């Protein structure tokens, strides 16, 4: 498949790249990621003003993008700078809200303007990536709905103003039917925050008779579509991280000397780097295919995103390990950006389903 960004999309990517290079250098990123908040409201507002958040949503939601390749352009740029602001949760929750019956136009306008932040809370301690496995339940009351249950490892949940939560209205864990989507104010819930291994913060969401507003009774199709968009985002973020690791490793091989010559002259290391380069291009192709399939029928879309997530998980592990091994001991030092990129790549491999989960899912969808 031939792939090339449109002129408008390339302008967005170039603008985002310039901003991050000038305003979000690696030392600033590290200060932000290790801060008590784990993100920067200033940078979030500035990126929203530049239109980066709006590019994640279609015109029907008040944005000007929303396609798989718009998401790709944004998250490839974010990956190069290891941005820790809550773009992934905003994308997934916003995509689900945009497709919900009745719409959430006013809320989405605030999100695109950067004044309201969203988080998406779906995974649970027992679910192990299974989108059907929802034990959190919702009960109607005189004021609307009350939620009971727990959501696990929600990225940047402390930063959110509103949280989109999945909860079971009917049926049993494992059923597609009966999963609703609810909006709640973060202040109404219990949040247990903690730092994440790859930077920024995450948290657990505890729901105990927590008031919420029903957004969609039949929420599973919306969840599946929104998660597919999230996987496309992660695939392109991962490709960007792999490119950074490859470039950094090549530079190191050209400058590090042993026996009086650069170690890049050693044939064994050249062969390993050739393998890394080929595998990264395979991951890029899978990411392109997933972005292209995002607007297609369900089976095509889901097989493409699972194929991409499996591929970036496998290739990401290879690239991270090779980059660290070829750098030697310095590759794991905190001062070297490489170790932070390797940690992020490892984390991406587990977000929204690891490679084993998506390989099994890809096979199952092929038999469906």
Backbone torsions as a table, in degrees:
resi	resn	phi	psi	omega
1	UNK	NA	128.2	175.7
2	UNK	-78.9	133.1	-178.6
3	UNK	-133.6	130.5	175.4
4	UNK	-155.8	131.9	-179.9
5	UNK	-63.2	146.2	171.9
6	UNK	-65.9	166.6	-177.8
7	UNK	-61.4	-44.0	-179.4
8	UNK	-64.9	-41.7	-179.1
9	UNK	-67.8	-37.4	177.4
10	UNK	-66.8	-35.6	176.3
11	UNK	-63.4	-40.7	176.9
12	UNK	-62.5	-46.7	-179.8
13	UNK	-61.3	-42.6	179.6
14	UNK	-65.3	-41.6	179.4
15	UNK	-64.0	-43.8	178.4
16	UNK	-63.6	-41.5	178.9
17	UNK	-61.5	-42.6	179.5
18	UNK	-65.5	-43.1	179.9
19	UNK	-59.8	-48.9	-176.5
20	UNK	-66.7	-35.4	178.5
21	UNK	-66.5	-39.7	-175.6
22	UNK	-86.5	-37.7	-171.3
23	UNK	-108.9	-10.1	-173.4
24	UNK	-134.7	50.7	178.5
25	UNK	-65.3	169.9	-169.6
26	UNK	-64.2	-35.6	179.6
27	UNK	-67.3	-36.2	176.1
28	UNK	-67.4	-41.9	178.6
29	UNK	-59.0	-43.0	-179.7
30	UNK	-64.5	-38.6	177.6
31	UNK	-64.4	-40.0	179.3
32	UNK	-66.9	-46.5	-175.4
33	UNK	-66.2	-28.8	-178.9
34	UNK	-96.5	3.4	179.0
35	UNK	-74.3	163.2	178.4
36	UNK	-59.0	-31.6	179.9
37	UNK	-81.1	-33.5	-179.8
38	UNK	77.5	10.8	177.0
39	UNK	-164.1	170.4	-177.9
40	UNK	-120.5	117.6	176.9
41	UNK	-66.1	-33.4	179.1
42	UNK	-62.6	-49.7	-179.9
43	UNK	-65.8	-36.2	178.7
44	UNK	-61.3	-45.6	-179.5
45	UNK	-64.0	-40.1	-179.3
46	UNK	-68.6	-41.0	178.4
47	UNK	-66.9	-37.4	176.0
48	UNK	-63.8	-40.8	179.1
49	UNK	-63.5	-32.7	177.4
50	UNK	-74.3	-10.2	178.3
51	UNK	96.0	8.4	-176.3
52	UNK	-67.3	-40.5	178.2
53	UNK	-68.8	-42.6	179.3
54	UNK	-60.3	-28.1	179.5
55	UNK	-67.5	-15.9	-178.5
56	UNK	-84.6	-5.9	-174.6
57	UNK	-128.3	150.0	179.7
58	UNK	-78.1	172.8	-178.0
59	UNK	-63.0	-32.7	-179.5
60	UNK	-64.9	-20.9	178.6
61	UNK	-100.9	2.3	180.0
62	UNK	97.4	1.9	178.6
63	UNK	-97.3	-162.6	-179.8
64	UNK	-140.2	23.2	-179.7
65	UNK	-147.7	-115.4	174.5
66	UNK	91.1	-9.4	178.7
67	UNK	-79.7	169.2	178.5
68	UNK	-58.3	-37.5	-177.7
69	UNK	-79.8	-24.9	170.6
70	UNK	-65.5	-45.3	176.8
71	UNK	-60.6	-40.5	179.7
72	UNK	-60.5	-46.2	-177.5
73	UNK	-61.6	-40.5	-178.9
74	UNK	-69.5	-49.8	-172.7
75	UNK	-76.7	-22.4	172.3
76	UNK	-66.0	-41.7	177.0
77	UNK	-65.5	-42.2	179.1
78	UNK	-63.7	-37.6	-179.7
79	UNK	-65.1	-36.6	-179.2
80	UNK	-62.7	-30.5	-178.0
81	UNK	-104.5	2.5	-178.1
82	UNK	54.3	46.0	-177.8
83	UNK	-64.0	133.6	-176.7
84	UNK	-104.3	-1.5	179.6
85	UNK	-66.5	157.3	-166.6
86	UNK	-78.9	58.9	-179.5
87	UNK	-74.6	-38.1	-175.7
88	UNK	-65.7	-48.0	178.6
89	UNK	-62.6	-38.4	177.9
90	UNK	-63.5	-42.8	178.9
91	UNK	-61.8	-52.3	-174.0
92	UNK	-66.1	-49.6	179.6
93	UNK	-63.5	-42.0	-179.1
94	UNK	-66.1	-39.6	177.9
95	UNK	-62.9	-41.6	178.8
96	UNK	-65.4	-43.3	179.5
97	UNK	-64.4	-37.9	-178.6
98	UNK	-64.5	-28.1	-178.0
99	UNK	-97.2	-3.5	-179.1
100	UNK	-72.6	144.1	178.7
101	UNK	-62.4	137.6	-178.9
102	UNK	91.5	-27.4	175.2
103	UNK	70.2	164.7	177.8
104	UNK	-135.8	54.6	-170.6
105	UNK	-59.0	-44.2	-177.0
106	UNK	-65.6	-42.9	179.4
107	UNK	-65.3	-43.8	-179.4
108	UNK	-64.8	-33.5	176.8
109	UNK	-63.4	-39.5	177.2
110	UNK	-67.3	-37.7	178.7
111	UNK	-63.9	-47.3	-178.6
112	UNK	-65.3	-32.6	177.8
113	UNK	-75.7	-13.4	178.4
114	UNK	88.0	8.7	-177.1
115	UNK	-92.9	-19.3	177.2
116	UNK	-127.0	134.3	-179.3
117	UNK	-110.4	142.1	-178.8
118	UNK	-113.2	152.8	167.5
119	UNK	-131.3	155.7	179.1
120	UNK	-119.4	118.0	-177.2
121	UNK	-114.2	104.9	-178.3
122	UNK	-129.6	-46.9	-176.8
123	UNK	-65.9	146.6	-179.3
124	UNK	-125.4	162.0	-175.5
125	UNK	-54.5	-32.4	-176.4
126	UNK	-97.0	-6.4	-166.0
127	UNK	-75.5	-30.5	178.6
128	UNK	48.0	54.1	174.7
129	UNK	75.0	-4.5	-178.7
130	UNK	-77.5	113.2	-176.9
131	UNK	-66.3	-21.7	-179.7
132	UNK	-81.6	-21.0	-170.3
133	UNK	-82.3	83.2	-178.8
134	UNK	-119.7	115.0	177.1
135	UNK	-99.1	-26.3	175.8
136	UNK	-53.9	132.8	-175.3
137	UNK	-128.4	156.5	-178.5
138	UNK	-118.2	136.8	178.6
139	UNK	-122.4	132.9	177.3
140	UNK	-73.2	148.0	174.2
141	UNK	-143.1	-174.6	-175.2
142	UNK	-65.7	-21.3	-177.7
143	UNK	-103.0	-3.4	-179.2
144	UNK	140.3	-106.6	-178.4
145	UNK	-136.2	150.0	174.4
146	UNK	-126.9	135.6	-176.4
147	UNK	-104.1	144.7	179.0
148	UNK	-136.3	127.3	177.9
149	UNK	147.9	-161.6	-176.2
150	UNK	-146.8	138.5	174.7
151	UNK	-117.0	142.9	-170.0
152	UNK	-114.1	145.2	170.9
153	UNK	47.2	63.2	178.0
154	UNK	-94.0	114.0	-177.2
155	UNK	-62.2	134.8	174.1
156	UNK	51.1	36.5	180.0
157	UNK	-67.1	-29.0	179.5
158	UNK	-66.9	-25.8	-179.2
159	UNK	-78.7	-18.5	-171.1
160	UNK	-74.1	146.6	170.4
161	UNK	-93.1	-39.6	178.7
162	UNK	-126.3	146.0	-178.2
163	UNK	-123.4	128.6	174.4
164	UNK	-93.0	121.7	-171.6
165	UNK	-124.2	137.8	172.0
166	UNK	-91.7	138.5	179.3
167	UNK	-151.5	148.1	-175.7
168	UNK	-84.5	125.6	174.9
169	UNK	-92.9	-33.0	-178.7
170	UNK	-151.5	169.6	177.0
171	UNK	78.7	-171.2	-176.7
172	UNK	-121.9	159.3	175.7
173	UNK	-52.3	131.7	-175.6
174	UNK	106.2	-16.2	177.6
175	UNK	-86.8	137.8	173.0
176	UNK	-70.1	-44.3	-177.6
177	UNK	-70.8	150.0	174.4
178	UNK	93.4	3.5	178.5
179	UNK	-96.6	117.9	177.5
180	UNK	-101.2	165.4	175.3
181	UNK	-116.4	133.6	-175.1
182	UNK	-131.0	146.4	173.6
183	UNK	-106.0	136.9	175.2
184	UNK	-141.7	156.9	174.4
185	UNK	-80.2	136.2	-179.5
186	UNK	-58.2	-34.3	-177.7
187	UNK	-63.6	-19.7	-178.1
188	UNK	-86.0	-9.7	-174.8
189	UNK	-114.7	168.6	175.0
190	UNK	-97.5	124.1	-179.4
191	UNK	-120.4	128.2	176.3
192	UNK	-111.0	102.4	-174.6
193	UNK	-91.2	159.0	177.8
194	UNK	-162.0	157.3	176.8
195	UNK	-72.7	147.3	177.9
196	UNK	-96.9	153.2	-174.8
197	UNK	-65.3	-26.9	-176.6
198	UNK	-101.2	11.8	179.7
199	UNK	107.8	156.2	-177.4
200	UNK	74.0	-165.6	-176.0
201	UNK	-135.1	158.9	174.1
202	UNK	-137.6	-168.6	179.7
203	UNK	-178.2	168.0	174.6
204	UNK	-101.2	145.5	178.3
205	UNK	-113.8	118.7	179.6
206	UNK	-106.9	125.6	-176.1
207	UNK	-115.6	116.6	-178.8
208	UNK	-135.4	92.6	-176.3
209	UNK	59.3	40.3	-175.7
210	UNK	-83.3	124.7	-179.9
211	UNK	-67.9	140.6	-178.1
212	UNK	-151.7	162.1	179.3
213	UNK	-109.4	128.2	178.8
214	UNK	-70.7	127.7	178.1
215	UNK	-103.7	-39.8	-179.3
216	UNK	-151.8	128.5	177.2
217	UNK	-75.0	-41.4	177.8
218	UNK	-98.3	79.9	-170.6
219	UNK	-87.5	-17.5	-172.2
220	UNK	-60.5	-46.6	178.4
221	UNK	-58.0	-36.7	178.8
222	UNK	-67.3	-40.3	178.4
223	UNK	-62.6	-45.9	-177.9
224	UNK	-62.2	-43.4	178.3
225	UNK	-64.8	-42.3	-178.5
226	UNK	-67.7	-39.4	177.0
227	UNK	-64.5	-36.9	176.8
228	UNK	-59.8	-42.5	176.5
229	UNK	-63.3	-38.7	177.5
230	UNK	-64.1	-37.2	179.0
231	UNK	-68.4	-39.2	174.8
232	UNK	-58.7	-44.1	178.8
233	UNK	-60.1	-46.7	-179.4
234	UNK	-65.2	-37.0	179.6
235	UNK	-61.4	-42.7	-178.9
236	UNK	-75.9	-33.0	173.4
237	UNK	-62.4	-42.9	-179.7
238	UNK	-63.3	-42.5	179.1
239	UNK	-60.4	-41.2	178.4
240	UNK	-63.5	-43.2	178.6
241	UNK	-62.7	-42.1	178.2
242	UNK	-60.7	-41.8	178.6
243	UNK	-61.2	-41.7	178.7
244	UNK	-63.3	-44.7	-179.9
245	UNK	-63.7	-40.3	179.0
246	UNK	-63.4	-46.3	-179.4
247	UNK	-63.0	-44.1	-179.6
248	UNK	-63.4	-38.8	-179.5
249	UNK	-69.8	-40.8	177.4
250	UNK	-61.9	-42.6	178.1
251	UNK	-61.1	-41.2	-179.9
252	UNK	-65.7	-41.3	180.0
253	UNK	-65.0	-28.2	179.8
254	UNK	-78.7	-23.1	-174.3
255	UNK	-107.6	-30.4	-179.0
256	UNK	-74.8	125.0	-176.6
257	UNK	-110.1	145.2	173.4
258	UNK	-144.5	136.2	-175.0
259	UNK	55.7	31.8	174.6
260	UNK	83.2	2.3	-179.5
261	UNK	-132.7	154.1	175.3
262	UNK	-60.2	139.7	-177.2
263	UNK	-67.6	-15.6	174.9
264	UNK	-66.2	-12.3	177.0
265	UNK	-77.8	-16.6	-177.2
266	UNK	-74.8	128.3	-172.9
267	UNK	-62.5	-36.5	-179.0
268	UNK	-61.1	-41.3	179.0
269	UNK	-71.8	-33.7	176.1
270	UNK	-62.2	-42.6	179.0
271	UNK	-63.4	-40.8	179.5
272	UNK	-65.5	-40.5	178.7
273	UNK	-68.3	-33.3	176.5
274	UNK	-63.7	-41.1	177.1
275	UNK	-62.9	-43.8	178.1
276	UNK	-58.6	-46.8	-178.6
277	UNK	-61.7	-42.4	179.6
278	UNK	-65.4	-42.2	-178.6
279	UNK	-67.0	-36.1	177.6
280	UNK	-63.3	-39.8	178.0
281	UNK	-66.2	-33.3	174.5
282	UNK	-64.3	-43.5	177.7
283	UNK	-63.3	-38.8	178.7
284	UNK	-63.5	-41.6	178.4
285	UNK	-62.6	-41.0	177.6
286	UNK	-64.4	-38.6	178.1
287	UNK	-66.3	-39.8	176.2
288	UNK	-61.3	-45.8	-179.7
289	UNK	-61.4	-41.6	179.4
290	UNK	-65.3	-43.1	178.9
291	UNK	-62.4	-40.3	179.7
292	UNK	-67.4	-34.7	-175.8
293	UNK	-82.4	-7.8	-172.8
294	UNK	-60.8	-30.9	-179.4
295	UNK	-97.1	9.4	-177.4
296	UNK	-96.5	-173.3	-177.7
297	UNK	-63.4	161.9	-171.0
298	UNK	-56.6	-49.5	-174.5
299	UNK	-63.2	-44.6	178.5
300	UNK	-62.0	-45.0	-179.6
301	UNK	-62.1	-48.9	-174.7
302	UNK	-69.5	-36.5	176.0
303	UNK	-66.2	-38.9	-179.0
304	UNK	-67.8	-41.7	-178.3
305	UNK	-72.4	-34.8	176.4
306	UNK	-67.9	-38.5	176.7
307	UNK	-61.9	-41.5	-179.9
308	UNK	-67.0	-42.7	-178.1
309	UNK	-67.3	-37.8	174.8
310	UNK	-62.3	-45.1	-175.5
311	UNK	-66.1	-45.1	-178.6
312	UNK	-70.2	-27.6	175.9
313	UNK	-66.8	-46.4	-179.2
314	UNK	-68.5	-50.2	-177.3
315	UNK	-68.7	-36.3	179.5
316	UNK	-60.6	-41.1	177.0
317	UNK	-62.0	-44.1	179.0
318	UNK	-61.3	-48.9	-175.9
319	UNK	-64.4	-44.3	-180.0
320	UNK	-62.4	-45.0	-178.4
321	UNK	-66.3	-43.7	-179.0
322	UNK	-66.1	-41.0	179.9
323	UNK	-61.5	-44.7	-179.4
324	UNK	-68.0	-43.9	-178.1
325	UNK	-64.2	-39.7	-178.5
326	UNK	-73.8	-23.1	173.8
327	UNK	-81.2	-19.2	-176.7
328	UNK	75.3	-153.2	-175.4
329	UNK	-59.5	-32.8	-178.4
330	UNK	-64.8	-21.8	-177.7
331	UNK	-64.0	-19.6	-178.7
332	UNK	-105.3	7.6	-179.0
333	UNK	-78.0	147.9	-179.0
334	UNK	-64.7	-33.4	-175.3
335	UNK	-69.4	-25.5	-177.4
336	UNK	-86.4	124.9	179.7
337	UNK	-55.6	-29.2	-175.5
338	UNK	-53.0	-42.0	-177.1
339	UNK	-64.6	-33.9	179.1
340	UNK	-70.2	-39.6	176.6
341	UNK	-65.0	-39.3	178.9
342	UNK	-64.3	-39.8	177.9
343	UNK	-65.1	-41.9	178.9
344	UNK	-63.8	-40.5	179.5
345	UNK	-63.8	-38.5	177.0
346	UNK	-64.7	-42.7	179.3
347	UNK	-65.0	-41.5	178.2
348	UNK	-56.6	-37.3	-179.8
349	UNK	-59.2	-22.5	-177.9
350	UNK	-105.5	-15.8	-179.2
351	UNK	-73.5	137.7	177.8
352	UNK	57.0	31.0	176.8
353	UNK	107.3	127.7	179.7
354	UNK	-85.2	-177.9	-173.6
355	UNK	-66.3	-35.8	178.5
356	UNK	-64.4	-43.8	179.0
357	UNK	-59.8	-46.7	-174.9
358	UNK	-77.1	-26.1	173.0
359	UNK	-65.0	-46.4	177.6
360	UNK	-62.5	-39.1	179.6
361	UNK	-67.4	-40.5	178.2
362	UNK	-60.3	-44.1	179.4
363	UNK	-64.5	-44.9	-179.2
364	UNK	-63.6	-39.7	178.3
365	UNK	-66.0	-30.0	177.2
366	UNK	-69.0	-25.3	179.7
367	UNK	-91.5	-11.0	-175.4
368	UNK	-70.8	NA	NA
